[in-house]
């Protein structure tokens, strides 16, 4: 039975449902000699490209599919007031792509289903619109068809089969026959088989694979319960494994045609994904003008703004770069990046001076993508774009942290919501989390599980295997508590499984074609979609990732500059700030660098004191040298810089290249320049040499040595010198830092140092504001301020702003947000009241500040922090102050009652105008089963969308929370009954709008 092919397989990307890793699936399929295998994850294509690549590499034909939920009738996306909206009847089907067109159909269907967050599904009519080149398998173990046959409701089952036949192309619809040994299946299979034969529908035999071996059944059940939801496909029995063809033949001995049909279906599924293509974004040029012409005109204009009349060296470099960019087809890419950078500048959103090798491009400098002069800083374009080796451009951009999303939203609006998305990623079960989750699901002793988890080091990259090998206390603990061995073994098997989707910290993709031609997407924050594929798979499909990074240092610089402007009326223009400010370098030479970008660690401050930097080149060298490996050359660098040791050059001809770094090879670009100078390599060839020798492969090293030495000999250098220099290149190839990146970051480091040296109060106020959630940093920066004679004034409701502000050259006022238990809403309420008039007394404060925004707990915290001291008599004890606060609240209450306003929390408040008059209250009790119960409640609510708001009441904490409008329901008797099955009789009922709802 080697012709049998698995067509219904759930992998790790059926999140918290499939316990089968793709690599294990492909390996086992190869061991069984299967010619092909399918992956059909639930409502997602997360792993499709990775599976495709892995299967192809193993010589197995990949069949990409998906398991979908399908509604019989059109869905009411937004039912009007008073409309009843019954839960839609849903079937389950597996869809397989026959080819690339079929793959695109699946991408669009998955995207459509995911757009319905409450109930991810598609309708039969939507399926019919995307049925071409897709094979459908219906009637499987989860389907409504099989459940109906099992329940004896043949009419319902037949209706569904007829609906499928009406909408699906003839010959592409198969009945999915499964046998997992379950009574429900055994009851339904005879009717399903009989009906399929009567209709002439071909059958395929499948196993609803969720794990590799029968022994993995318990692992799958643990995985399914990690979020506290037993109903999340915690499968019964142990027959959902990747069965051999022989085992499947034994199960379906009476249905040989169903087995044979799997090979026929596999044969028609011959998907070829267009991997390796290049799909760069397109810039909308005016009147269809060629992008290269637009780029040249913009670059030349920008260069003239930077340099005035272009010197010959600049003109030659600009023409060369533009010719390379045009030849490689990257003109649109540069224009797109320049476009969103220009938008940021127009909106006052700070951008970084550059990042990575892009700072080596004169075109990028001319377009103001970067702000580091590559001519002045000896930066090489070939380190960024090598004409000898076609590679994609990679311009990463830093934006002011708090406004980064504005730029992304502009890109969405400019280039199309169908062509722009943030890149998805996956949160995986890390070592500690795997132990804690396994312990919770298996019911292990919480205290022991906590102790075990704390023994596992928390550093990135830690695994349970490494912890066992490197931390003796782990095995000793398990020896003392043998029952935990099983828990540990389960955690080891869980470790690394994807747990949830997330969003890449910076990655954005801009496509020249609609994304759903290639990539499934799902809703993200701020209306920006998120790809279902991670970064590596996005790039495999030819789409280019752009990193929009939020850099807090730019936020700090902005806050500081705004503070200086507010206090002095003088704006800081970085184009006019000298780069040789003596005060700044004197401060750095003392090692005073707290808060300075890249320079504030204790080790870095020690190096600053040794190096005594005097220019940007020195700062760049410090940033580059203070890393593992190059650090060993710091003493040599320092001694040569200060004349305590002679500067040694491998050959006098290398002095121009190594002069700035005192004979020490610090940068990758220096390696390239040495190869060009001595061996006659082009800079592109020199970059290939640098890349090749850094891999440290013996045959490559010998081959490159021969080329290098031959080039040196041809240019008149001695063979011994050539070999000596090549050995240096090999030695430093790993250590060398990217000079372009170092130069750009040196600019940022200098700017922060300049602000610290020349505007210390404003700089420290910015640091304190950005560290408001970090008590340790607050204490450190407050100590720094006191050491420089700057007082940190306490919070005060009469004078404080939300964040720290400079009140005088020697005084910084603490922000109200620094007070514990006082959130943004409370602070906004205080500031709003104060803008109307200063507070006259404590009673006045209590009366005028909105009590729903700033509650009693927040006010007591303000009192304890001294923020209300100005409204109290001096010298009052804490107890007396609390008594005064009680009296203030009583007086304010009396005033409210007298005015007939009834504004206290216990008084009735009218429901907001747009809200319906009734609410569905669901009462539950917090505890062990609360998370699971709430998960089930959520599933039920999603089936009855409507207009009635829902409120959750935690009976144990006596806390009420009104859910967001998207959870509104149609309160039908069926809904109430379903909820009462979860939370108990009488705990789901309709009632009037709450008097003071939270979360409205």
N, C-alpha and C positions, 0 to 999 in steps of 0.2 A: 504493500500500500504506500509506496514511496511517492505516489502522485497526490496524496492528501495534502491540502494546504489549510492552515489556520486563517480564517477570515474574520474572526471576532476576538480581538485581543486588547485588553486594557493594560497600559504600562504605568509607570510611576507618574506620568503626566495626566492620568485620571486622578487628580489630586485627592489624597487621603482616601483613595478607593482602590487603586491598582498598586500592588506590591511587587511589580516586575520591572526590573531595570532594563533599559533598551539593550545595553551591551549583553546582558544575560539572555534576553530573548533571541537576539541574532545568533549568539554562540550556540544556543540549544537548537535553533532551527537548522544551523549548519551541521551540527552533530547528527541530527535526524535525517540529513540528506534532503531536506525539503527545498524545492526550487524557488519558493516564494513564501512570504509571510505578510500578513496585514497588521496594521496598528489602527485601532478604532477607539480612541479615547473619548470620554464622555464630554460632549459639547465643547470640544477644544481640539486644536491642532498644535498644541504647544511643542510636542516633540517630533512633529512630522519631518522637518528637515534633518534633524540629527539622526533620526531613524533611517531616513533615506540614504544619508551618507554612510552610516554604519553598515547597513545591509548591502549597499553597492560594494563596499570595500571587502565584504565577506563573500561576494559572488552570489548573493541572494537577491531576487527581484523584490523590491519594496512595493507594497500595496498600501497606499495612504487612504485612510478612511476616517470616519467619525461616527459616534453614536449620538443620534439626535432625539429630542422630544418633539413630537408633532401634534399640533392641534387640528381637530377635525374642521372646525368652522373659523371664519375670520375672527381675530381678537379685537375686543373693544379696547383700544389703546388708552382712551380717556373717556370713560363712561360719564354721561351728563348727570346732573342732579336728579335723584329719584329713580335712576335707571337701575334695574336689577342686573347684576353681572355674575352669573353662575360660573363656578370654576370650570374652565374649558376641559373637554374630554381630550386626554393626551395619550398618544401611542408612542412607542419607542421603536426606532429603526436604525439599522446600520447602513451607511452610505459609503461606497467605495469609488474612488476616482479611476476611470479607465485610462485617462491620459491627462495631458496638461490642461486641456479645456475642462475636464471633469474636476481636476484639482481646483481650478479657479471657481467652479460652481460650489465646491465645498467651502472654500475660503469665504465666499459671499454669504452662504447659508449660516456658517458659524458666526460671522460678524453680525448678521441680522438677529440670530437667536440671542447673542450676548448683549445686544442693544436693549433687550427686554430684561432689565435687571431683576425685576420682581419674579418673573417666570420665564426663564430662558427657553425659548422654543420657536419653531416656525410653523406655519400653517401648511396644510396639504396643497393649497393653491400656490403658496410661495415655493414649495418643493417642486411642484409641477413646472414652474417657470425656470427651474435650474436642474431639470432632470436629464438633460442631454449629456451623454458621455459619463453617466453615473449609474452604477449598479446599486440597487436597493435590496437589503435583506430584511424581511418583515416576519413577525410572528415569533420572535425569540423569547427567551425566558422572562424578560421584563416587559414584554409587549402587552398592550391591552387585548390584542387578539387572543393570545394564549390564555390570559387570565379569564377572558369571557368563556372560552371553551372549557376551561377548568371548572368554572362556576356553573356550567350548564346553560349559559346564555348564548346559544348558537346564533340567534338572530343578530345580537350585537357584534359577534365575531364576524359573521358573514357580511354585515354592513361595512365594517372596516375593510375587509378584503376587497369588496367591490369598489370602495372609494379609492383604494390604492391602484387597482387595476384600471380604473377610469383615468387616472392622472399619470401613470408611469408608462414609459415606452415599452412596447411589447418586447419580450426577450431580455429585458434588463431588470426584471422583478423576480426575486427568488424568495421562497419561504425558508426561514431560518429554523432548523430542527435541532433542538438541544436535549440532552439527557444528563442531568447532574444528580440523578437518583432522588429527586425531590417528589413528594406525593402530588404537589400541584401540577408539576410538569407531566407526570405519568397520567393524571386525569385528563389533561388537555391535549396531549399529543395525538391520540387517535382521531379526535375531531379535526385537528389542524391538518393532519396528513390526508385524511379523507377529503376535506374541503379543497386542499391544494390539488389533489389529483382530479377532482371533479372539474376544477376550473382550468386545468392544464398548466398550473403554475409549477415550474421546476423547484426542487428543494435542494438545499445545501445543509450538510451536517456541520455544526460548529460546536466548539466548547467556549463558553463565555470566560475566556482566560483572564485571570487577575493575579496570578502568581506562577512561579516556575514549577515548584514541586508540591505534592500533596502536603508535605510537612510544613509548607509556608502558609497554610490556611489560618493558623492562629496569628501569625504575623499580620496578615491582611486584616483580621478582625481588630487587632490592636491599632493598626494604622487608621482604620475607619472610625475609631472612637476617640482619636486624639483630641478632636474639638468637642468632645462630650456628646456626640450625636450617634447613638447606636444605629439609627435608621439610615445612616450614610453608608449603605452597601456593606454592612457587616454580614458577609455571606455565610449561609449555613452549609454544612457538609464540607467535604474536602476534595471536591472533584472539579474545581475551577482552575486547575493547573494546566500547564502547557503539555497536553497529552501527546503521546507518540501516535503515529499513523496506525500502528497495530492496535493500540488501545481504542482508538476511535472506530476501527473496523469491528472490534468486538462489541462495542456499544451499539453500533448501527448495522448489525449483521443482516437485518431484515430490510434495510434501506440502502443497498449498495449504490443506487443512482445518486443519493444525496452525498455520498462520499466522493464519487467520481466528479460530480458537478463542481466541487471545490476547485479542482484542477482546471476545469473549463473557465470558471470565473477568474481564477488567477491568470490564466492565459490571455484573457481579454484586457486585463489591467496592466498596461505597460507605460507607466508614467515616466517621463523624462523631465526633470526640473532643470531650468536654465541656470545652472550654477556657473559662476565664473564670469558672468556678463558684467558690464559696468553701466549703471543707471545713475548718472550724475543729475542733480537738480538743474532745471532750466531757468535762466533769468529772463523775465519778460522784457525784451528790448523794444524800443520805440520803432514802429513801422517795420517790424521784422528784420531790423538791421542785424548783421552778424555779431555774435557776442564778442568775438575776438577784436573787432573794430571798436566796439563800445569800451571794451577793457583797455585797449591801447590809448584811446582818447582820455579816459578817466585817469589812467596811471600817469600819463605825461602831464596832465594838469596837476595832479597831486604832487608829482615830483617837483614841478616848478614852485608849488606852494612851500614845499619843504626846503628846497635848495636855491630858489631864484633861477638865474640862468644856469642851465645844467652843465656842470663840468664834464669834460670828455669821459672821465672814468665812470661817472654816474650814467651818462647817456649810453655808453657801451654796455654797462651792466644791465640797464633797464631794457635795452633792445634784446639782449641775450635772454633774459628771463622771459620776456614776452614771447619770444620765438619758441622757447621750450614749452611754455604754458599752452600756446596755440597748437603746437605740434602734438602735444599729449591730449588735447581736447578738454582742457580744464578751465577755459575762459568763463563759462557759466558759473562754475563753482566759486571762483574768486569774486565774481559780481554779486552772487547771492550772499556770501559772507560780508562783503563790503556794504551791501544793502542793509542787513540787520544791525551791523555795527553803526552805520550812519543813523539809523532810526534811534538806537540807544542814545547816541550823542545828542540828537535833536530833543529827546525827551529828558535830558539831564541824567541819564543812567550811566554811571561810571563803568568803564571797561578797563581791563588790565592792559599793560603795555605789550603783552605777548605771552605766549606759552609754547614750549617745545620748539621744534626746529623751524616753525613758520616764521619766527623772528629773523631768520636768515634771508628772508625774501625782500628785495627792494620794492617789488610790486606791492607786496602787502604793506610795507611802510608808506609807500606813496598813497595807497588807498585808505590809510589810517586804520587798517586792520590791526597793525602793530604800532608801537610807539618807540621802537629802538632802532637807531640808525645802523643798518648792517654794514655800511661802508666804514663808518668810524670805529665800529666794534669788531671789525675783521670777521664778520659772520659769512658763512658760505651757503649759497643757494642750493648747491648740490646735496647738502646734508638734509635739505627739505624735499626737493624734487630732483631726482637723479635721472638725467636723460639717458644714461646707460642702462637703467633698470626701470621698467614701467611699474610704477606703484601709485596708489591713490594719494591725492593730497590729504593732509590731515591737519586742519587748522582748528585748534581748540581755543575757545574764547572764555575769558573770565568776565563776569558781570557782578555788579553790586548785588550782594546776597539777597537783600529784601525786595529787589525789583527784577530779578532774573526772569520771573514768569511773565512779566509784561512783554519782554522781547520774544519769548516763545509764542505768546498769543498774537503778536504782530506777524510772526512768520506764518502762523496758521491762517490768519486773515489774508495775507499777501499771496501765499502760494497755494491755498486751498485746503479746507478741512479734510478733503478726501486724499490729500497728498502729504500731509504732515502728521506725525505722531511721535509721542515719546516712546522710548524703547522699553519693553517689558523685561523683567528679570524674575527670578524665583528665589523666595526665601526657603532655605533648606533646613532640615533638622540637624542642628549642630550637636556637638558631643554632649554638653550639659543638658540641652533641651531634650535630646533623645532619652537620656536617663530619667529625667523628671516626667516626661510624658509616658514612658513605659511604666514607670512606677505608679503613676496615677491610674492608668487604665487597668493595670494588673492588680490594683488594690494593695500594693505593698505599704509597709509602715512609712508614713510621711516623714517622720523624723530621720529614719535611717536613709531614706532616699535623698533627703536634703543634705545629710552629712556626706553621702557618697558623691553627690553632684559637686559639692564644694571642694572635694579633693581633686577634681579635674581642672587643670590650669585654664584660665579664661582667654589666653592670647589667641589671636587669629591663626587659623590653620591647625588648631589642636584637634586631634581625633581621639577616639576611645582607644584605639590600638597604641597610639603614641603615649597616651596617659598611662596605660597599663605598663608600657615598657620603661617610661621615664619617671614615674611616681610610684615608688615601692608601697606607699601607704594605701594605694588603691587595691592591690592584690591582698595586702594584709587585712584590709577592711572586709573584703569579700570572704577571706578565710574565716574571719570571726563571725560572719553572718552568711552561712552557706545558702539560705533561701534566696539571697539577692543575686546569686550566680545566674539564675534563669533570667532575672530582670536585666542583668548586664548583657547577656547573650542576645536578648531581644533588642536592647538598645543598640548594640553593634549592628544588627541587621537593619534597624530603622534609620540609622545615621546616614545623612546625605540625601534622603528622599525629599523631593520638593514638597513643601508644606503649604505654601500660598504664593500667589503672584504678587509682584511688587513693580516699582518703576525705577529704572536706571537713574542714578543720581544726577546724571547730566545728559545722557544720550538722547538725541532727537534725530529722526530720519526725515529728510525732505526728498520726495520722489518726483520724477518727471511724469509718472503715470499714476492713475489712482492706485492707492496702496492695495486695495482689495483685488487687484489683478495678480498680486503675489502673496500678500501677507494678511492674515486675519487680524482684526483689531477688536478691542472691547472698550467700553466707556472708561474714561479716566477723570481725574479732578479738573476743575475749571473748564470742562467741555472739550478737553484735548484728549483724543483717543490714545490708547496704548497698544503697542503691537503684542500679539501673542507669542512672537518669537523673540528670543534673547539676541543679544548683540551679534554673536558669532554667526547665527543663522541668518540674521538680516544681511550681514556682509557676504555670506555665501551666495545669497540671491542677487547680489550685485548692487544693493542699495548702500548708500554712503551714510555713515553715522557722523553726526556733528555733535561735539560736546559743548553744551551751554552750562558752564560751571558757575556756581554762586560762590564768590570769594568774600569772606567776612572782612578781610583786610581792606577791600574797597569800601565796604560799609563803614569801617572805622575811619578811613581817610575822609569820607564824605561827612560823617558826624563831626569830626574834628574841624574840618574846613568850615562847616556851617556854624559851628560854635565861635570860631575866630571871626567870621564875617559878622555874626550877630553882636559880638562884644566890641569889635573894633571898626566895623564898617569896611574892612579891607578883605577882598576876595583873594584866595590863593590861586594863582595861575601857574600851573606846573611848567608851562613853556617859558616862564620868566624866572623860575626858581633856579638859582645857580647850582650846578652839580659839584661844586668844590667848596661848599660852605664849611669854613674852618670849625665852627661850633659843633656841627654835626660829626665831623671826623674826630674831633677831640673827645666827644662823648663816647663814640664807639671805641676809641682807643683805650678808654677807661673800662670798657666792658659793660657800660650801662646800655642795655638793649632790651629791657623788659617791654613787651608789646611790639617790638620791631619784627617785621615779617622775616621769617627764616633765621633770625639771629638771637632769639631770646633764651634758648636752652643753656644750661650752665656750661656745657662743653663748648658750645659756640662762643659764649662770652669769653671763655678762657683763650680760645684761638684768636679772638679779636684783640685781646690784650697783647698777645704774642706778635701778631701780624702788624698791628698799628696801621689799619687801612688809611690810605690817603686819597683814594679815588675809586670810581665805580669798578674799575678793573680789579682792584684789590678785593672789593666786596664780592664780586663774581667768583674770584678765586677761592675765597673763604667758603662760600656756599658750595663750591664744587669739590673742595678738598675734604670738608668735614663729613666724610662718609666712610663706611668700612672699606678698607683697601687703600684708597688714596690718603687716608689719615697718616699712614706711615711716612709719607713724604712731606708732611707739614714742617717738621724740624729743618729739613733741607731747604724748603721754601723760605722759611723765616730767616735762617742763617744767611742765605744768599741775599735776601731783600735788605737786611740791615748791615750787610758788608762784613759779617763775621766769618763768612766763607766765600771763596771765589765762585762766580757763576760759571758753570761748566756746560759747554755745548758739545754734543756728539761730533759736530763738524762746524767750522766757522760759518758755513753757508746757512746754517739753521738759526743763527742769531736773530734775524728778523722775525722768525716764527715763534721762538721761545723767549724772546727778551722780556715780554710783559709778565711772564710767569717764572722769571729768574732761572731759566734752564730746565725747569721741571715740566714734563708733559702733563698737562691738566685736562685738556679738552680733546674730544674726538676730532674736531676740526683741525687741530694741530697735526694729528696723525695723517690726515688727508693732505695737508699742505706739505708735510715732509715727503710723502710719496710723490707728490707732484714736482717738488723742487729737485729731489735727488734722482728719482727713477724716471722722470718724464711722464708720469701718468697724468691723464686728464683728471680733473677733480671728480668726475663721475666714476672713473676707474678706481681712483683712490678711495672713494666711498665703498665700492665693492670689495676692495682689499680690506678695509676696516671691518666690514661685516664678516668677511670670510675668516679672518684670523681670530676674531672674537669667539668663534665657535670652538676653537682649540682642537680641531680634528687633525690628526697627524698628517694624513695624506694631503689635506688642504693646505696646512702650514708649509709642507715641503714644496708643494706646487707653487704657492704664492712667493715663497722665498726665492725660488728660481727666477720667477718673473721680475721680482724686485731687484735682485742682485744684477740680473742681466741689464735692466734699465739703468742702474747706477753705473755699471761698467761702460755702457754706451755713452754715458755723459761724463766719463773721465774720472769717476770716483774709484778709490781703491777697494778691492774685494773685501778686505778685512773690515774696513769702515762700513761698507754696505751691509755685511752680516751683522756687525755690531748694532747698527741703526735698526735693522729688521728685528733683532732680538728685543730692542727697546719697544718697537711697535707692538710686538706680540705681548710683551709684558704689560703695556699700558692700554691695550685694546679693551680689556674688561673694565679698567678703572676710569678711563676717560669719560668726562661728563660732556653733555651737550652744551656747547658754548652759547648757542642761541638762547636756550632755556635759561642758562645761568645769567646771561646779560639782561634778559627781560626781568627775571626775579631780583636781580641786583637793583634795578630801577625801583621796584616796589619796596625793597628793603631800605633803600636810601630815602624814599619819600616818607616812610613811617619814621625813620630815624630823624629826618629833618623836622618833622612835626614834633617829635619828642624833645628835640634839642631846642626848638625855637618857640613852641606853644605847649609847654608841658601841662598846664591845668586842663586845657581843652583836650589834649591827647589822653590824659588819664580819665577825664570824664567820659570820653568815648569808650575806653577800655572797660571802665566800671559798668557802663550801660550794657555793653555786649556780654558782660560776665554775670549778669544779674541773677542767672539761674545756677551759678557755680560759687558756692560759699567760699571754697578754698581760694579761688582766683580773686574774689572780692577782697578777702583778707590780705592777700599778697599785694594787690594794687593799692589798697588803702595804706598799707605799710610803706609802700614806695612813695606815696604822696606825702605822708608825714615826714619821711626822711628828707624830703625836699622842701619842708616848711609849708606844705599845703594842708589846710584843715579840711576834714570831711565833716560837714555839718549834718545834723540828724534830719530825718524826714519831717516835713511840716506841711500840714494841709493848706496853710496860708501862702507858702512860698515854693514848695516842691512842684516839679513837673512829673511826668510819668517816669522819666529816666533821669540820670545824673546830669546836672547842669553846673556850669561855672558861674559863681556869684561874684567873685573877685579874683584877682591874680593869685591870692593865697587861700581861696576857699571854694570847695565844691559841695553843692547841696545834694543830698541823697534823694533819689527818685522814689516816688510812692510805690512803684512796682517792686522795689527791693524789700518791702515789708511782707513778711510771710502771711499767707492766707488772704492777701489783697490782690485780686486779679484785675485784668484790663477793664472789665465792665465797671467794677467799683471805682477805679481810678478815673475813668471817663466821666462817671457820674459826679465825682467830686470836682473835677476840673470844669465841668459844664456849669455846676452851681456856682463855683467861684468866679467864673467869667461874668456872671450876672452881677455879683457884688461880693466883696470879701466877707468872710464869716464873722459875725459879731460876737457869737458866744457858742457854747457847746449845744445849747438848745437850738439855736439858729442852724447849726450844722446838721443836727439830727432832723430838723424839720425840712430843710431844703434839699438834702441829698437823697435821691431816689432810694428808698429802702429795699426795693426789689433788686437793684443793681449792687448796692452796698449794704449788705445785711449786718446784723448785730455782731456776728463773729468777726467780720472784717473790721468793723469799727473798734472792737475790743483789741484787735491786733494793732491797729493804728495807735490806740491809746498806750499799749504796752511798749511800742517803738518810740514813743515820745512825739508822734506826729500831731497830737492834739494838745500838746503842752501849752501852746500859745493861747488856747481857749480856756485854760484852767488857772486858778491861783497858783503862784509859785510855791515850791516846797511841799506840794501835796503828796501824800503817800499813795502807793498803788491801790490800797484798799479804799482810801478816800476818793481816789479818782474813779474807781468802779462805781462807788456809791453815787458820785456826781453824775456819772453816765446814766445810772438807773433813773435818777431824778430828771435828767434831760429827756430821756425817752418818755417818762410819765408826763412831763410838761408838754412835750410835742404831741403826745396822744390826746391830752386834754384839749390842745388847740385844734387838733383835727376834728375831734368830736364836736367841739363848739362850733366849728365852721360847717359841720355836717358833711365833711368830705369822706369819712370812713375809708381812709387809705391804708389802714394797717393790713398785715398779711392775712388776718382772720376774717376780714370783711369781704362781702361778695364783690367780685369784679366782673363786669360784663364781658362776655366772650368777644374776642376780636370780630370785627364786622364780617370778614370773609369766611369765618369759621362756622361750621354747621352747629345747630343748637345741641346736638347730642354727641356723646362720646361712648365708645365701647371700652369698658373697664375690664382689665384682665388682672386678677389678683394671683400672686404667686409668693412663695416663701424662699428666701435665699438659703442656700445650703449645697450639699453635695450634688443634688440632681438639678439645680437651678439652670446651669448652663445648657444642659441637654434639653430641659423643658422649654427654655426660651428659643433654642434652635428649632424645636418642633413647632412652636407657636409661629415663628417667622415663616416656616414653610407653609403653614395653613393660611396665614394672612395673605401670602402671595397668590393664593388661589381665588381670592374673593375681592378683587380691587373695586373701589367705590369712592364715596365722598365722606364717609363717617370717620372722624379721627379716632385713634386708638391711644389709650393710656395704660401704662403698666404700673401696678401698685405692689411694691415690695412690702408684704405684710410684716416681715421680721424687723425691718428698719422704719416702717411707717412712712415710706417715701413714695411719692407719686411722680411719674414722668410721662409727659405727653409725647408720643412719637412724632417724627417728622411727617409732613403731609403725604409723602410718597408711600407711607404705610396705611393710608386710609382704606377703608373696606366698605363693602356692601353687606350690612348686618343681617344676613339671612339665617333662618333657623338652623340650616345645615352647618353654617360657620360656628354658631354658638355651641352646637353639639360637638363639633370637632374640637373646639377649644376646651370644652368641659372634660373631654376625654383626657386631656393633657394636664389641666390645672385643677380639676375636680368640679363637682356639681356646685352651681351657684357662684363660681368664681369668674365667670365671664358674663357680663350683663351690660345693658345700655343704661346711661344715666345722663344727668345734665352736665354742662361744661364745668370743669373744676374751678374753684374760686381763685386759686393762685397757681396755675400750672407751671411746671418747669419744662424746659425744652420745647416750648411752642415755636 
